[in-house]
Amino acid sequence: MKYYFSFLMIAISSVIWSQNGSNETDTIQKQTEKLKEVIIIGNSIIGSQFEARNKTGSANYISKKDLKKFSYTNINRILQTVPGINIYEEDGFGLRPNISLRGTSPERSAKINLMEDGVLIAPAPYSAPAAYYFPTIGRMEAIEVLKGSSQIQYGPNTTGGAINMISSRIPEKFSGKVSIAAGNYDSRNTQLVLGNSFKNFGFVTDYFNYSSDGFKDLDGGGNTGFDKTDYLAKFRINTNLDAKIYQSLLFKIQYSEEVANETYLGLTDADFEENPFRRYRASSEDVMNAEHQQYQLTHFIRLSASLDIRTTGYLNRFKRNWYKLDDVNLGERVGINNILSSPENFPSEYQTLLGNEDTQTDALGIKANNRVYTSNGIQSVATLKWGNQWVQHLEAGIRYHEDDEDRFQWVDRYAFQNQELIRTTVSEKGTDANRIVSAKALAAHLLYTVKIENLTLTPGLRYENITLTRTDYGTNDPSRTGQDLSIRENEVDVWIPGMGANYRFSNSLSIFGGVHKGFSPPSNTPGQNAEESINYELGSRFSFKGFNGEVVGFYNDYQNLLGSDLAATGGTGSLDQFNAGEVRVSGIEFLLNYNLLYKQSSRFKLPLSISYTLTDTEFSSSFDSNEDIYGIVTVGDEIPYIAKNQFNSSLGLQHSKFEVNVNSRFTSAFRTKAGSGPIPENFKVDSNFIVDLSARYFIDNNFTLSSNIINLFNKTYAVSRVPAGLRPGHPFGLNFSIAYAF
């Protein structure tokens, strides 16, 4: 019943429903268009590119038009156009991304706020935030990125920033879209969207399926791809737009299911050099089965021209079982990461991975990483605007949130017989991990904005009260009788202040800056301190003779960086956090846009966009860690998996009948284990330069033909050494699509 607490609260609030007549004053009538805008962008945290340019902190808005250029279904490729973001890939399709904002730990995107329609979307944002679920990016209409002091409203993570993905909106009139795409590796995309709005009712439905047979070659044959289907529906009822007190009630339901033949097993350096797209026979049984459900009920009320309140109750449920190779035991258990990083030390175990010869019984352990996540809560934000000479704005928000992760895992044992994996021991469920971690959190924030002529100030304050609990039943009690029960708890109570400012010298030049406290929750280990930092930024936005862009410098001063024990980074997978000490992260973000045919042609455009990110990291304290990517850290070492230099450029040729776009990106080499100086080859992912190409032809106002090429020059490159062994990026990929919109 607790999962429906938020919906009950919204249902009670809707009792105040009001339907007033339309014979109101001219003032109210003039507000109708503005109200429509509020309704449309209500699930946004920025709202538009114009709003992004006027923030007192760094902000980027990727619009629907921007997303259509390449029609990417991979979030990694979309975000690489945004400065200040570090990403390392894993599967080549962006199914489980590793995203860092301004040098935060990128592993499974656990240190940033991931949201869909303004609601936290990580499986368990407080207790287990690792992004084993990520929304289907192909169905999104816009993506918003906030960094610096401008994102203090969106916790619990306030160090790096927030990413909000905006799903299909209810249209203002009857409209829809049908698109079908197909390409090499038997890749396919299908989307069906239909929606309409009436005077007091609106709806939209969205079906999206994408799949591929995969670009890796499994020894002995087999599918190495995935199939994911997503269903979305939104329904809104509302009073008349010109009612004295406007109200609306929006219900959103989403469901997705995924089967991915993915593995943690990569390649040794020698095998990667010979064939980077090979997969060892020992991973033939590896598969992820997942289901996700999302429910939201949002009540909006505009009490006056200056005051409105938006309240959302939400429930997210995510169930997944990633059945994947974990170890080889020929007398002593050896994890797959150790085998692939040092095959010369484990020659027999390495040969077992190849599966060319019969093995002893129970030689291979395949773990069922079976987990169920629940995240639910209720959040309300009130905004008040007033003032003439000094335009002022006050936002007050409060959220009560609960989430949990239920681990019920086991390890089956296998052997090779005639080059086939045969299960030799079926383990009892719950005998590997049998515990529940949970969190209860009360969060609140105040953000005050005042505009005094050309100066805008935004002081803000956030409060988080968090109780984190682990209930461990033990591996000898799969029935959960409580005979070996252990419980531990950790509480956090923190105030998070921030201050941003923007000064506009003219319509073409402004400077902005801010300082705020960075925070990420600790684990449930009693007494463990949270991750904390003081973060600074200073930047300028400019527009001059067709050039427009921004340059930002940032400096994050960590007093206590937390690392996490993730299987995805070569750890044990306990998710326990450890103190990584003091760290300094600094950098520069640069973005420039220009039409090369500015004032030269009315029929054609040649838009050029260039972005660059410099990220410099340095540990200021020493520590020892069992986590593979950290190990023994000394003062001066760099954070692993953070590329120091990233460069992205895109060039388009646009006409009313067609457009062609080229996107290129360079990522410098990065280290895969903390260290300093030249990067050792066995702890290195080399630099790469990748080019993508897209073309679209508009047959008429309804039909569009398009083609996209990923990795145009078929560059072979590595993207990571985790979870276990070297992993390749996506090779040359070509697809064609046809879309009909009305």
Secondary structure, DSSP 8 states (H G I E B T S, - for coil): -GGGHHHHHHHHHGGG-----S---HHHHHTHHHHHHHHHTTT-SS-SHHHHHT-SS-EEEE-HHHHHTT----HHHHHTTSTTEEEE-SSSS-SS-EEEETT---GGGTTSEEEETTEE-SSBTTTB---S----GGGEEEEEEEEGGGGTTS-S--SSEEEEEEE----SSSEEEEEEEEEGGGEEEEEEEEEEE-SSEEEEEEEEEEEE--S-EETT-----EEEEEEEEEEEEE--TT-SSEEEEEEEEEEEEEEE---SB-B-HHHHHH-TTEE-GGGTT-EEEEEEEEEEEEEEEEEETTEEEEEEEEEEEEEEEEEEEEEEESSSEEEHHHHHH-GGG-HHHHHHHHT-S---TT-EEEEEEEEEEEEEEEEEEEEEEE-SSEEEEEEEEEEEEEEEEEEEEEEEEEEEETTEEEEEE---TTSSEEEEEEEEEEEEEEEEEEEETTEEEEEEEEEEEEEEEEEE--TT-TT--STT-EEEEEEEEEEEEEEEEEEEEETTEEEEEEEEEEEE---SSTT---EEEEEEEEEEEEEETTEEEEEEEEEEEEEE-EEE--GGGTS-S---EEE---EEEEEEEEEEEEETTTTT-SS-B-EEEEEEEEEEEEESS-EE-SSTTTSEE-TT-B-TT--SEEEEEEEEEE-SSEEEEEEEEEE--EESSSB-SS--GGGEE--EEEEEEEEEEESSSSEEEEEEEESTT----EEE-TTBSBEE----EEEEEEEEE-
